[in-house]
Amino acid sequence: MGAIEGAIAWAVQLIMGLIQAAGYPGIFVLMTLGGMCLPVSREVILPFAGALVGQGRLVLFGEPLVDTLMIALIGTLGCTFGAVFAYYAGLKGGRPLILRYGRYLRLNARHLEATERWFARYGDWAVLGCRMIPTVRTLISIPAGMAKMNLKKFVILTAIGSLPLNLALAYLGLGLGENWQVVESLYRPMETLAVTGLVVILVYCLWKRRAARKDRPAV
């Protein structure tokens, strides 16, 4: 096993251990860290928690469907709370802070530029749409802060955009039981595909904008 695979396996074990030890508060903490752009995967957190509910090892109300719903709701609260931290990082520190320290939060200039263009094109609604897109869903909080988006609107759109995926992941874990890791393994190629698709869309939009400028008559 290579260094990267070993680090991923260690992180997965750490996440699983925290959820087993702390239960629902552990889910909130982990999802908050993920919302802050730290490398904490909800594709591990939520399916594993759902599987624990199905096994009767993570009980809140005693009804699996209700307990799984609570996982998704607490996860959404956590990732929204974490997103506010990322929002303020963009608001207070701006681009220089992100470029200087972003490598510690899995960020680089290419990621930031992609999310900045997406936000510039679609405005506040990018926060809603991007919550379903891998990688970008956490990074979009930073340009939202840099653009001084209304905080109340940011929180509402973040929560609404995050909840559907969180529900899906938690209920997949409940249904798959001990095979919950299938979700995480299938998600990796989907993440690559989604990011590639986003880049293609951005390139196309930039090309269209440049072509439109060339076609404008000189004044």
Backbone as a chain_set.jsonl record, in Angstrom:
{"seq": "MGAIEGAIAWAVQLIMGLIQAAGYPGIFVLMTLGGMCLPVSREVILPFAGALVGQGRLVLFGEPLVDTLMIALIGTLGCTFGAVFAYYAGLKGGRPLILRYGRYLRLNARHLEATERWFARYGDWAVLGCRMIPTVRTLISIPAGMAKMNLKKFVILTAIGSLPLNLALAYLGLGLGENWQVVESLYRPMETLAVTGLVVILVYCLWKRRAARKDRPAV", "coords": {"N": [[0.854, -1.198, 0.0], [0.638, 2.192, -0.935], [1.917, 5.442, 0.135], [-0.093, 7.407, -0.032], [-2.458, 5.874, -0.186], [-2.232, 4.619, 2.269], [-2.473, 6.796, 4.011], [-5.09, 7.585, 3.465], [-6.503, 5.312, 4.31], [-5.859, 5.38, 7.023], [-7.11, 7.796, 7.754], [-9.784, 7.147, 7.274], [-10.188, 5.138, 9.206], [-9.825, 6.676, 11.491], [-11.997, 8.442, 11.336], [-14.13, 6.61, 11.513], [-13.652, 5.586, 14.071], [-14.074, 7.861, 15.677], [-16.791, 8.402, 15.234], [-17.961, 6.077, 16.257], [-17.196, 6.347, 18.917], [-18.134, 8.874, 19.767], [-20.626, 9.249, 18.633], [-23.546, 10.973, 17.562], [-22.71, 13.711, 18.158], [-20.057, 13.449, 17.324], [-20.393, 13.122, 14.574], [-21.341, 15.648, 13.914], [-19.072, 17.249, 14.529], [-17.134, 16.205, 12.734], [-18.343, 16.721, 10.237], [-18.393, 19.477, 10.367], [-15.662, 20.068, 10.236], [-15.155, 19.142, 7.644], [-16.724, 20.988, 6.216], [-15.178, 23.212, 6.585], [-13.258, 22.985, 4.718], [-11.31, 21.169, 5.283], [-9.636, 17.978, 4.818], [-11.849, 15.933, 5.189], [-14.002, 13.427, 4.621], [-17.354, 13.371, 3.648], [-18.398, 11.252, 2.36], [-17.497, 9.085, 3.642], [-18.205, 9.541, 6.329], [-21.116, 9.81, 6.512], [-22.332, 7.482, 5.158], [-21.165, 5.438, 6.753], [-22.152, 6.086, 9.288], [-24.876, 5.724, 8.782], [-24.873, 2.979, 8.321], [-24.205, 2.068, 10.88], [-26.513, 2.77, 12.249], [-28.322, 0.996, 11.073], [-27.324, -1.351, 12.112], [-28.016, -1.148, 14.7], [-26.287, 0.177, 16.401], [-26.022, 2.853, 16.656], [-28.036, 4.762, 18.048], [-30.763, 6.933, 18.408], [-33.544, 7.763, 18.434], [-34.538, 5.27, 18.158], [-35.847, 4.347, 15.946], [-34.949, 3.269, 12.844], [-35.222, 4.689, 10.306], [-35.881, 7.273, 11.114], [-33.706, 7.881, 12.775], [-31.663, 7.828, 10.884], [-32.424, 9.962, 9.294], [-31.933, 11.977, 11.152], [-29.175, 11.836, 11.261], [-28.509, 12.874, 8.731], [-29.565, 15.476, 8.99], [-28.12, 16.517, 11.181], [-25.598, 16.296, 10.08], [-25.867, 18.134, 7.977], [-26.224, 20.481, 9.423], [-23.695, 20.589, 10.623], [-21.901, 20.789, 8.38], [-22.762, 23.192, 7.326], [-22.197, 24.954, 9.403], [-19.408, 24.707, 9.424], [-18.92, 25.742, 6.88], [-19.384, 28.423, 7.256], [-17.111, 29.254, 8.613], [-15.221, 28.96, 6.558], [-16.27, 30.825, 4.808], [-15.784, 33.218, 6.258], [-13.043, 33.129, 6.221], [-12.505, 33.718, 3.562], [-13.72, 36.246, 3.504], [-12.315, 37.838, 5.4], [-9.576, 37.303, 5.014], [-9.16, 37.047, 2.294], [-7.948, 36.508, -1.078], [-5.023, 36.442, -0.893], [-4.529, 35.207, 1.636], [-5.655, 32.66, 1.279], [-4.125, 31.624, -0.831], [-1.687, 31.52, 0.386], [-1.908, 29.815, 2.624], [-3.501, 27.795, 1.751], [-2.633, 25.268, 0.876], [-2.521, 23.675, 3.079], [-5.083, 23.041, 3.488], [-5.959, 21.476, 1.425], [-6.231, 23.112, -0.843], [-5.576, 24.882, -3.874], [-4.244, 27.243, -6.288], [-5.513, 26.757, -8.739], [-7.912, 25.436, -8.04], [-9.13, 27.511, -6.59], [-9.401, 29.528, -8.522], [-11.186, 28.305, -10.295], [-13.536, 28.106, -8.737], [-13.965, 30.79, -8.218], [-14.547, 31.807, -10.773], [-16.886, 30.389, -11.314], [-18.553, 31.391, -9.303], [-18.546, 34.097, -9.996], [-19.924, 34.007, -12.395], [-22.464, 32.866, -11.849], [-23.272, 34.008, -9.498], [-24.876, 34.44, -6.304], [-26.399, 32.122, -6.397], [-24.698, 30.145, -7.126], [-23.679, 29.097, -4.826], [-25.731, 27.466, -3.931], [-26.057, 25.58, -6.083], [-23.471, 24.456, -6.317], [-23.115, 22.928, -4.07], [-23.675, 20.315, -4.546], [-21.643, 19.376, -6.05], [-18.651, 17.597, -6.211], [-15.653, 18.417, -4.375], [-15.718, 21.222, -5.238], [-17.897, 21.974, -3.754], [-17.234, 22.598, -1.102], [-15.253, 24.513, -1.438], [-16.534, 26.68, -2.601], [-17.431, 28.339, -0.649], [-15.421, 30.104, 0.008], [-14.895, 32.071, -2.166], [-17.443, 33.159, -1.951], [-17.353, 34.477, 0.495], [-15.288, 36.283, -0.12], [-16.584, 37.824, -1.999], [-18.333, 39.121, -0.397], [-20.906, 38.154, 0.085], [-24.297, 38.156, 1.223], [-24.62, 37.063, 4.5], [-26.734, 35.674, 5.78], [-28.239, 34.741, 3.601], [-26.298, 33.159, 2.447], [-25.969, 31.12, 4.382], [-28.536, 29.933, 4.368], [-28.787, 29.015, 1.671], [-26.609, 27.293, 1.576], [-27.32, 25.294, 3.444], [-29.713, 24.295, 2.28], [-28.718, 23.384, -0.169], [-26.934, 21.403, 0.647], [-28.335, 19.415, 2.026], [-29.835, 17.413, 0.384], [-27.83, 15.646, -0.75], [-26.599, 14.762, 1.593], [-28.71, 13.376, 2.812], [-29.061, 11.327, 0.915], [-26.59, 9.945, 1.063], [-26.554, 9.076, 3.741], [-28.82, 7.383, 3.863], [-28.134, 5.526, 1.951], [-26.024, 4.27, 3.248], [-27.47, 3.119, 5.361], [-29.026, 1.276, 3.944], [-27.099, -0.336, 2.696], [-25.63, -1.412, 4.756], [-23.145, -3.425, 6.171], [-21.704, -3.246, 3.869], [-21.193, -0.607, 3.339], [-18.956, 0.825, 2.486], [-18.857, 0.643, -0.214], [-20.088, 2.863, -1.265], [-18.234, 4.941, -0.854], [-16.063, 4.011, -2.387], [-17.141, 3.968, -4.951], [-17.605, 6.599, -5.293], [-15.238, 7.977, -5.763], [-14.325, 7.804, -8.592], [-16.552, 9.149, -9.593], [-16.236, 11.657, -8.495], [-13.923, 12.562, -9.796], [-14.928, 12.644, -12.416], [-16.951, 14.56, -12.131], [-15.512, 16.889, -11.43], [-13.919, 17.155, -13.707], [-15.926, 17.605, -15.592], [-16.869, 20.063, -14.664], [-14.664, 21.712, -15.149], [-14.604, 21.603, -17.945], [-17.033, 22.882, -18.53], [-16.517, 25.45, -17.522], [-14.376, 26.257, -19.166], [-15.699, 26.276, -21.622], [-17.598, 28.3, -21.161], [-15.929, 30.515, -20.823], [-14.785, 30.602, -23.347], [-17.038, 31.181, -24.926], [-17.679, 33.686, -23.943], [-15.43, 35.167, -24.703], [-15.607, 34.895, -27.48], [-17.992, 36.27, -27.921], [-17.228, 38.86, -27.272], [-15.438, 39.423, -29.32], [-17.132, 39.503, -31.477], [-18.596, 41.793, -31.109], [-19.428, 44.961, -32.438], [-17.031, 47.476, -33.15], [-16.872, 50.547, -31.371]], "CA": [[0.0, 0.0, 0.0], [1.425, 3.394, -1.034], [1.771, 6.424, 1.204], [-1.402, 8.068, -0.147], [-3.482, 4.903, 0.202], [-2.111, 4.419, 3.706], [-3.022, 7.972, 4.694], [-6.548, 7.528, 3.309], [-6.993, 4.252, 5.192], [-5.733, 5.873, 8.398], [-8.147, 8.808, 7.953], [-11.069, 6.444, 7.358], [-10.244, 4.492, 10.514], [-9.98, 7.738, 12.486], [-13.388, 8.895, 11.24], [-14.984, 5.547, 12.038], [-13.453, 5.51, 15.509], [-14.692, 9.011, 16.325], [-18.243, 8.237, 15.186], [-18.319, 5.023, 17.205], [-16.966, 6.8, 20.291], [-18.872, 10.09, 20.111], [-21.982, 9.214, 18.107], [-24.048, 12.112, 16.787], [-21.807, 14.858, 18.266], [-18.889, 13.187, 16.483], [-20.792, 13.399, 13.195], [-21.381, 17.111, 13.783], [-17.7, 17.761, 14.516], [-16.479, 15.798, 11.486], [-18.939, 17.454, 9.121], [-17.934, 20.861, 10.492], [-14.289, 20.108, 9.704], [-15.263, 19.034, 6.195], [-17.226, 22.261, 5.713], [-14.087, 24.178, 6.675], [-12.342, 22.615, 3.632], [-10.342, 20.155, 5.709], [-9.843, 16.724, 4.079], [-12.699, 14.998, 5.916], [-14.953, 13.054, 3.58], [-18.709, 12.993, 4.043], [-18.68, 9.963, 1.728], [-17.167, 8.1, 4.678], [-18.935, 9.844, 7.566], [-22.566, 9.579, 6.485], [-22.675, 6.077, 4.938], [-20.771, 4.632, 7.91], [-23.12, 6.359, 10.355], [-26.111, 5.052, 8.398], [-24.687, 1.54, 8.546], [-24.271, 1.842, 12.325], [-27.928, 2.824, 12.621], [-28.921, -0.265, 10.646], [-26.844, -2.419, 12.993], [-28.451, -0.868, 16.062], [-25.146, 0.645, 17.195], [-26.093, 4.308, 16.721], [-29.474, 4.901, 18.295], [-31.214, 8.183, 18.995], [-34.97, 7.597, 18.706], [-34.873, 3.852, 18.111], [-36.452, 4.038, 14.655], [-33.835, 3.448, 11.9], [-35.432, 5.732, 9.304], [-35.823, 8.572, 11.796], [-32.325, 8.09, 13.21], [-30.864, 8.146, 9.696], [-32.78, 11.343, 8.964], [-31.228, 12.836, 12.092], [-27.777, 11.872, 10.814], [-28.429, 13.811, 7.616], [-29.829, 16.825, 9.483], [-26.964, 16.936, 11.989], [-24.512, 16.478, 9.123], [-26.105, 19.392, 7.269], [-25.92, 21.552, 10.387], [-22.25, 20.643, 10.785], [-21.192, 21.306, 7.205], [-23.128, 24.601, 7.197], [-21.411, 25.654, 10.422], [-18.034, 24.764, 8.924], [-18.867, 26.615, 5.709], [-19.325, 29.803, 7.726], [-15.692, 29.511, 8.875], [-14.575, 29.159, 5.259], [-16.796, 32.109, 4.322], [-15.059, 34.299, 6.923], [-11.651, 33.087, 5.741], [-12.516, 34.489, 2.328], [-14.114, 37.629, 3.781], [-11.291, 38.566, 6.156], [-8.218, 37.106, 4.511], [-9.128, 37.222, 0.859], [-7.149, 35.62, -1.923], [-3.651, 36.213, -0.4], [-4.52, 34.243, 2.738], [-5.945, 31.333, 0.757], [-2.987, 31.156, -1.628], [-0.539, 31.281, 1.263], [-2.128, 28.697, 3.545], [-4.462, 26.851, 1.189], [-2.098, 23.92, 0.696], [-2.796, 22.9, 4.285], [-6.512, 22.711, 3.459], [-6.174, 20.857, 0.115], [-6.591, 24.128, -1.816], [-4.508, 25.456, -4.673], [-4.705, 28.37, -7.095], [-6.427, 26.269, -9.784], [-9.214, 25.226, -7.414], [-9.708, 28.794, -6.226], [-9.792, 30.226, -9.748], [-12.393, 27.665, -10.832], [-14.699, 28.485, -7.935], [-14.174, 32.227, -8.406], [-15.241, 31.993, -12.053], [-18.242, 29.859, -11.152], [-19.302, 32.334, -8.485], [-18.7, 35.326, -10.761], [-20.896, 33.805, -13.465], [-23.803, 32.53, -11.366], [-23.613, 34.791, -8.327], [-25.227, 33.776, -5.054], [-26.995, 30.797, -6.623], [-23.614, 29.165, -7.248], [-23.546, 28.465, -3.507], [-26.724, 26.394, -3.887], [-25.775, 24.542, -7.071], [-22.168, 23.817, -6.143], [-23.114, 22.027, -2.913], [-23.818, 18.944, -5.028], [-20.49, 19.065, -6.898], [-17.488, 17.24, -5.392], [-14.536, 19.353, -4.214], [-16.151, 22.613, -5.336], [-18.976, 22.265, -2.797], [-16.681, 23.258, 0.076], [-14.443, 25.657, -1.84], [-17.363, 27.807, -3.032], [-17.622, 29.228, 0.507], [-14.342, 31.101, 0.057], [-15.227, 33.232, -3.009], [-18.662, 33.793, -1.434], [-16.888, 35.437, 1.486], [-14.521, 37.324, -0.803], [-17.551, 38.686, -2.678], [-19.155, 39.718, 0.656], [-22.284, 37.703, -0.059], [-25.106, 38.262, 2.43], [-24.359, 35.867, 5.297], [-27.978, 34.934, 6.002], [-28.554, 34.044, 2.357], [-25.271, 32.132, 2.292], [-26.279, 30.008, 5.293], [-29.756, 29.264, 3.896], [-28.514, 28.292, 0.426], [-25.686, 26.205, 1.903], [-28.083, 24.222, 4.087], [-30.635, 23.706, 1.29], [-27.933, 22.672, -1.172], [-26.203, 20.273, 1.232], [-29.21, 18.394, 2.601], [-30.176, 16.253, -0.461], [-26.714, 14.698, -0.829], [-26.419, 14.167, 2.916], [-29.78, 12.385, 2.959], [-28.784, 10.186, 0.038], [-25.444, 9.185, 1.572], [-26.926, 8.425, 4.996], [-29.754, 6.293, 3.601], [-27.374, 4.481, 1.261], [-25.329, 3.525, 4.299], [-28.461, 2.309, 6.07], [-29.433, 0.166, 3.087], [-25.982, -1.218, 2.354], [-25.145, -2.071, 5.97], [-21.703, -3.662, 6.271], [-21.097, -2.926, 2.57], [-21.316, 0.843, 3.173], [-17.78, 1.399, 1.827], [-19.101, 0.677, -1.659], [-20.418, 4.245, -1.599], [-17.001, 5.722, -0.925], [-15.234, 3.545, -3.493], [-17.78, 4.383, -6.198], [-17.652, 8.048, -5.364], [-13.969, 8.552, -6.24], [-14.378, 8.11, -10.025], [-17.588, 10.142, -9.819], [-15.658, 12.948, -8.144], [-13.05, 12.942, -10.908], [-15.788, 12.969, -13.552], [-17.648, 15.815, -11.852], [-14.553, 17.987, -11.507], [-13.573, 17.295, -15.123], [-17.065, 18.236, -16.236], [-16.9, 21.455, -14.256], [-13.602, 22.406, -15.874], [-15.049, 21.72, -19.339], [-18.074, 23.907, -18.561], [-15.881, 26.74, -17.317], [-13.629, 26.575, -20.392], [-16.693, 26.607, -22.652], [-18.173, 29.609, -20.839], [-14.914, 31.528, -21.108], [-14.657, 30.677, -24.808], [-18.22, 31.871, -25.434], [-17.575, 35.099, -23.58], [-14.396, 35.773, -25.539], [-16.15, 34.965, -28.85], [-18.99, 37.324, -27.955], [-16.526, 40.141, -27.267], [-14.858, 39.624, -30.643], [-18.206, 39.763, -32.435], [-19.184, 43.108, -30.88], [-18.886, 45.993, -33.336], [-16.217, 48.532, -32.505], [-17.58, 51.822, -31.229]], "C": [[0.885, 1.242, 0.0], [1.135, 4.358, 0.097], [0.39, 7.076, 1.181], [-2.512, 7.14, 0.3], [-3.457, 4.657, 1.706], [-2.695, 5.573, 4.498], [-4.543, 7.981, 4.622], [-7.135, 6.494, 4.255], [-6.933, 4.687, 6.65], [-6.83, 6.884, 8.713], [-9.52, 8.168, 8.095], [-11.234, 5.788, 8.726], [-10.453, 5.516, 11.631], [-11.421, 8.243, 12.521], [-14.324, 7.869, 11.856], [-14.876, 5.463, 13.558], [-14.141, 6.645, 16.248], [-16.218, 8.883, 16.346], [-18.689, 7.174, 16.189], [-18.196, 5.499, 18.64], [-17.897, 7.942, 20.686], [-20.288, 10.134, 19.561], [-22.346, 10.451, 17.31], [-23.209, 13.38, 16.958], [-20.544, 14.683, 17.42], [-19.184, 13.465, 15.024], [-20.794, 14.902, 12.946], [-19.97, 17.687, 13.671], [-17.007, 17.436, 13.189], [-17.028, 16.563, 10.287], [-18.571, 18.935, 9.161], [-16.534, 21.014, 9.918], [-14.297, 20.008, 8.187], [-15.756, 20.323, 5.572], [-16.189, 23.36, 5.735], [-13.007, 23.914, 5.632], [-11.216, 21.697, 4.081], [-10.65, 18.829, 5.009], [-10.574, 15.667, 4.888], [-13.882, 14.675, 5.01], [-16.321, 12.682, 4.134], [-19.122, 11.667, 3.415], [-18.246, 8.795, 2.603], [-18.069, 8.305, 5.889], [-20.381, 9.367, 7.51], [-22.949, 8.131, 6.164], [-22.315, 5.181, 6.125], [-21.754, 4.832, 9.063], [-24.454, 5.682, 10.044], [-26.035, 3.556, 8.622], [-24.764, 1.207, 10.032], [-25.712, 1.886, 12.831], [-28.602, 1.506, 12.272], [-28.525, -1.438, 11.518], [-27.277, -2.215, 14.444], [-27.36, -0.354, 16.972], [-25.08, 2.169, 17.305], [-27.57, 4.675, 16.819], [-29.761, 6.243, 18.952], [-32.689, 8.074, 19.401], [-35.407, 6.123, 18.678], [-35.584, 3.419, 16.849], [-35.413, 4.316, 13.57], [-34.029, 4.574, 10.888], [-35.332, 7.124, 9.919], [-34.397, 8.88, 12.236], [-31.415, 8.445, 12.035], [-31.159, 9.557, 9.214], [-32.043, 12.311, 9.873], [-29.74, 12.935, 11.748], [-27.606, 12.909, 9.708], [-28.624, 15.253, 8.076], [-28.664, 17.361, 10.307], [-25.751, 17.153, 11.092], [-24.641, 17.788, 8.368], [-25.818, 20.581, 8.167], [-24.416, 21.716, 10.546], [-21.546, 21.257, 9.592], [-21.55, 22.768, 6.946], [-22.336, 25.456, 8.185], [-19.959, 25.789, 9.96], [-17.891, 25.699, 7.747], [-18.787, 28.084, 6.106], [-17.883, 30.187, 8.061], [-14.944, 29.779, 7.571], [-15.005, 30.483, 4.636], [-15.995, 33.265, 4.928], [-13.575, 34.303, 6.561], [-11.526, 33.878, 4.451], [-12.811, 35.957, 2.573], [-12.979, 38.429, 4.411], [-9.9, 38.471, 5.532], [-8.077, 37.312, 3.025], [-8.212, 36.231, 0.157], [-5.727, 35.395, -1.385], [-3.575, 35.17, 0.711], [-4.717, 32.823, 2.228], [-4.753, 30.786, -0.02], [-1.782, 30.84, -0.746], [-0.693, 30.017, 2.09], [-3.028, 27.613, 2.972], [-3.946, 25.433, 1.054], [-2.342, 23.044, 1.921], [-4.256, 22.459, 4.351], [-6.921, 22.137, 2.114], [-6.646, 21.848, -0.945], [-5.366, 24.519, -2.619], [-5.105, 26.54, -5.566], [-5.712, 27.935, -8.157], [-7.819, 26.053, -9.225], [-9.9, 26.56, -7.138], [-10.187, 29.554, -7.455], [-11.067, 29.636, -10.346], [-13.632, 28.088, -10.062], [-14.995, 29.979, -8.06], [-14.925, 32.492, -9.701], [-16.69, 31.532, -11.965], [-19.103, 30.839, -10.373], [-19.55, 33.633, -9.25], [-19.787, 35.189, -11.824], [-22.313, 33.639, -12.922], [-24.194, 33.239, -10.071], [-23.951, 33.939, -7.115], [-25.733, 32.356, -5.268], [-25.941, 29.726, -6.872], [-23.417, 28.415, -5.943], [-24.52, 27.306, -3.383], [-26.344, 25.253, -4.823], [-24.501, 23.772, -6.801], [-22.124, 22.88, -4.943], [-23.282, 20.569, -3.314], [-22.608, 18.485, -5.826], [-19.278, 18.748, -6.025], [-16.402, 18.309, -5.437], [-15.014, 20.802, -4.192], [-17.143, 22.964, -4.242], [-18.471, 22.912, -1.519], [-15.934, 24.535, -0.301], [-15.283, 26.875, -2.184], [-17.597, 28.786, -1.888], [-16.605, 30.361, 0.51], [-14.625, 32.288, -0.865], [-16.527, 33.913, -2.593], [-18.301, 34.828, -0.374], [-16.121, 36.584, 0.864], [-15.44, 38.319, -1.494], [-18.497, 39.383, -1.699], [-20.641, 39.41, 0.451], [-23.016, 37.85, 1.272], [-25.012, 36.964, 3.229], [-25.617, 35.031, 5.508], [-28.352, 34.125, 4.765], [-27.563, 32.914, 2.117], [-25.597, 30.905, 3.137], [-27.49, 29.229, 4.785], [-29.48, 28.432, 2.649], [-27.554, 27.127, 0.66], [-26.436, 25.022, 2.504], [-29.001, 23.513, 3.09], [-29.869, 22.88, 0.268], [-27.244, 21.428, -0.645], [-27.111, 19.115, 1.634], [-29.51, 17.212, 1.673], [-29.066, 15.207, -0.55], [-26.487, 14.014, 0.506], [-27.477, 13.101, 3.195], [-29.465, 11.133, 2.158], [-27.659, 9.321, 0.601], [-25.806, 8.426, 2.852], [-27.842, 7.231, 4.748], [-29.114, 5.177, 2.783], [-26.625, 3.625, 2.268], [-26.268, 2.625, 5.07], [-28.84, 1.084, 5.245], [-28.325, -0.833, 2.817], [-25.419, -1.951, 3.568], [-23.637, -2.215, 5.982], [-20.977, -3.362, 4.962], [-21.101, -1.421, 2.296], [-20.145, 1.456, 2.411], [-17.882, 1.374, 0.31], [-19.389, 2.106, -2.109], [-19.157, 5.059, -1.803], [-16.135, 5.317, -2.108], [-15.813, 3.949, -4.847], [-17.702, 5.89, -6.383], [-16.376, 8.638, -5.949], [-13.961, 8.794, -7.744], [-15.457, 9.13, -10.36], [-17.074, 11.538, -9.522], [-14.76, 13.454, -9.266], [-13.867, 13.388, -12.108], [-16.464, 14.315, -13.35], [-16.712, 17.012, -11.975], [-14.134, 18.234, -12.952], [-14.685, 18.0, -15.879], [-17.156, 19.71, -15.918], [-15.857, 22.269, -15.013], [-14.007, 22.626, -17.329], [-16.088, 22.831, -19.477], [-17.471, 25.303, -18.436], [-15.108, 27.183, -18.555], [-14.584, 26.997, -21.498], [-17.28, 27.996, -22.414], [-17.191, 30.738, -21.154], [-14.738, 31.712, -22.613], [-15.817, 31.442, -25.413], [-18.147, 33.371, -25.136], [-16.554, 35.808, -24.455], [-14.876, 35.918, -26.978], [-17.169, 36.084, -28.971], [-18.339, 38.702, -27.999], [-15.944, 40.445, -28.646], [-15.904, 40.013, -31.662], [-18.857, 41.127, -32.254], [-18.583, 44.128, -31.827], [-18.109, 47.046, -32.575], [-16.981, 49.843, -32.486], [-16.645, 52.97, -31.602]], "O": [[1.786, 1.354, 0.831], [0.238, 4.138, 0.911], [-0.228, 7.278, 2.227], [-3.398, 7.533, 1.058], [-4.5, 4.507, 2.342], [-3.334, 5.367, 5.53], [-5.213, 8.338, 5.591], [-8.136, 6.751, 4.924], [-7.844, 4.399, 7.427], [-7.417, 6.851, 9.794], [-10.325, 8.585, 8.927], [-12.301, 5.874, 9.334], [-11.171, 5.255, 12.596], [-11.994, 8.445, 13.592], [-15.211, 8.221, 12.634], [-15.879, 5.291, 14.25], [-14.723, 6.438, 17.313], [-16.861, 9.211, 17.343], [-19.685, 7.357, 16.889], [-18.993, 5.109, 19.494], [-18.394, 7.977, 21.812], [-21.08, 10.978, 19.98], [-21.564, 10.925, 16.486], [-23.005, 14.086, 15.97], [-20.023, 15.651, 16.865], [-18.331, 13.985, 14.306], [-20.318, 15.376, 11.915], [-19.709, 18.523, 12.806], [-16.366, 18.303, 12.594], [-16.268, 17.002, 9.424], [-18.45, 19.576, 8.117], [-16.252, 21.973, 9.199], [-13.537, 20.703, 7.514], [-15.27, 20.724, 4.515], [-16.298, 24.336, 4.992], [-11.953, 24.55, 5.658], [-10.266, 21.473, 3.331], [-11.799, 18.579, 4.644], [-10.004, 14.633, 5.235], [-14.671, 15.558, 4.674], [-16.44, 11.795, 4.979], [-20.072, 11.028, 3.867], [-18.594, 7.646, 2.33], [-18.633, 7.345, 6.415], [-20.818, 8.604, 8.371], [-23.822, 7.585, 6.838], [-23.068, 4.269, 6.466], [-22.141, 3.874, 9.732], [-25.092, 5.129, 10.939], [-27.003, 2.933, 9.056], [-25.325, 0.177, 10.407], [-26.086, 1.134, 13.731], [-29.362, 0.959, 13.072], [-29.277, -2.402, 11.658], [-26.942, -3.019, 15.314], [-27.486, -0.437, 18.194], [-24.193, 2.712, 17.964], [-28.252, 4.869, 15.813], [-29.102, 6.64, 19.913], [-33.036, 8.268, 20.567], [-36.504, 5.781, 19.119], [-35.896, 2.238, 16.693], [-35.023, 5.468, 13.38], [-33.098, 5.339, 10.636], [-34.768, 8.039, 9.319], [-33.93, 10.01, 12.089], [-30.505, 9.263, 12.173], [-30.256, 10.269, 8.775], [-31.577, 13.355, 9.418], [-29.123, 13.985, 11.923], [-26.68, 13.72, 9.74], [-27.927, 16.153, 7.607], [-28.266, 18.516, 10.153], [-24.968, 18.078, 11.31], [-23.647, 18.478, 8.14], [-25.237, 21.573, 7.728], [-23.912, 22.838, 10.599], [-20.698, 22.135, 9.748], [-20.733, 23.512, 6.404], [-21.865, 26.541, 7.845], [-19.356, 26.854, 10.091], [-16.873, 26.377, 7.609], [-18.201, 28.897, 5.392], [-17.475, 31.323, 7.818], [-14.136, 30.704, 7.486], [-14.201, 31.175, 4.013], [-15.577, 34.179, 4.216], [-12.926, 35.349, 6.589], [-10.562, 34.62, 4.26], [-12.222, 36.825, 1.928], [-12.712, 39.561, 4.008], [-9.144, 39.442, 5.525], [-7.014, 37.701, 2.539], [-7.767, 35.244, 0.743], [-5.253, 34.259, -1.413], [-2.663, 34.344, 0.728], [-4.044, 31.894, 2.674], [-4.409, 29.612, 0.119], [-0.956, 29.994, -1.091], [0.251, 29.243, 2.245], [-3.291, 26.613, 3.639], [-4.729, 24.484, 1.11], [-2.367, 21.818, 1.818], [-4.622, 21.612, 5.165], [-8.069, 22.277, 1.695], [-7.385, 21.47, -1.854], [-4.246, 24.493, -2.109], [-6.32, 26.731, -5.595], [-6.662, 28.663, -8.445], [-8.806, 26.438, -9.852], [-11.088, 26.729, -7.411], [-11.259, 30.158, -7.434], [-11.924, 30.367, -10.843], [-14.664, 28.394, -10.66], [-16.156, 30.385, -8.013], [-15.842, 33.312, -9.729], [-17.599, 32.189, -12.471], [-20.252, 31.09, -10.738], [-20.636, 34.207, -9.165], [-20.493, 36.154, -12.117], [-23.258, 34.206, -13.47], [-25.32, 33.089, -9.598], [-23.392, 32.86, -6.92], [-25.524, 31.485, -4.423], [-26.246, 28.534, -6.835], [-23.036, 27.244, -5.941], [-24.186, 26.275, -2.799], [-26.31, 24.093, -4.412], [-24.448, 22.563, -7.029], [-21.177, 22.105, -4.812], [-23.052, 19.676, -2.498], [-22.546, 17.326, -6.238], [-18.913, 19.56, -5.175], [-16.26, 19.018, -6.433], [-14.745, 21.529, -3.236], [-17.23, 24.124, -3.837], [-19.193, 23.696, -0.903], [-15.978, 25.524, 0.432], [-14.799, 28.001, -2.072], [-17.927, 29.946, -2.13], [-16.906, 31.463, 0.97], [-14.6, 33.426, -0.396], [-16.709, 35.104, -2.845], [-18.868, 35.92, -0.342], [-16.282, 37.734, 1.272], [-15.131, 39.507, -1.575], [-19.365, 40.149, -2.117], [-21.505, 40.27, 0.616], [-22.413, 37.684, 2.332], [-25.291, 35.887, 2.701], [-25.565, 33.804, 5.421], [-28.738, 32.961, 4.871], [-27.937, 31.841, 1.642], [-25.508, 29.776, 2.655], [-27.473, 27.998, 4.773], [-29.891, 27.274, 2.572], [-27.673, 26.088, 0.011], [-26.209, 23.877, 2.113], [-29.062, 22.284, 3.059], [-30.314, 21.8, -0.121], [-26.994, 20.492, -1.404], [-26.695, 17.958, 1.585], [-29.447, 16.074, 2.138], [-29.334, 14.011, -0.436], [-26.211, 12.815, 0.55], [-27.17, 12.047, 3.752], [-29.588, 10.016, 2.659], [-27.768, 8.094, 0.613], [-25.413, 7.272, 3.026], [-27.66, 6.176, 5.357], [-29.504, 4.016, 2.902], [-26.595, 2.4, 2.153], [-25.914, 1.494, 5.403], [-28.961, -0.017, 5.781], [-28.574, -2.035, 2.721], [-24.795, -3.002, 3.42], [-22.921, -1.227, 5.819], [-19.752, -3.236, 4.954], [-21.021, -1.005, 1.14], [-20.306, 2.487, 1.759], [-17.084, 2.01, -0.378], [-18.986, 2.513, -3.198], [-19.02, 5.777, -2.794], [-15.539, 6.171, -2.763], [-15.067, 4.24, -5.783], [-17.729, 6.388, -7.508], [-16.424, 9.698, -6.572], [-13.62, 9.9, -8.164], [-15.302, 9.9, -11.309], [-17.428, 12.495, -10.21], [-14.823, 14.624, -9.644], [-13.545, 14.39, -12.746], [-16.545, 15.12, -14.277], [-17.079, 18.033, -12.557], [-14.007, 19.382, -13.377], [-14.431, 18.88, -16.702], [-17.48, 20.521, -16.786], [-16.134, 23.381, -15.463], [-13.784, 23.702, -17.884], [-16.038, 23.624, -20.417], [-17.862, 26.225, -19.152], [-15.177, 28.347, -18.95], [-14.319, 27.954, -22.225], [-17.441, 28.776, -23.352], [-17.575, 31.78, -21.685], [-14.563, 32.83, -23.096], [-15.621, 32.261, -26.311], [-18.505, 34.205, -25.967], [-16.79, 36.931, -24.9], [-14.599, 36.925, -27.631], [-17.22, 36.774, -29.99], [-18.83, 39.606, -28.676], [-15.956, 41.594, -29.087], [-15.621, 40.759, -32.6], [-19.59, 41.583, -33.132], [-17.366, 44.165, -32.008], [-18.497, 47.451, -31.479], [-17.649, 50.206, -33.454], [-17.045, 54.134, -31.551]]}, "num_chains": 1, "name": "protein.A"}
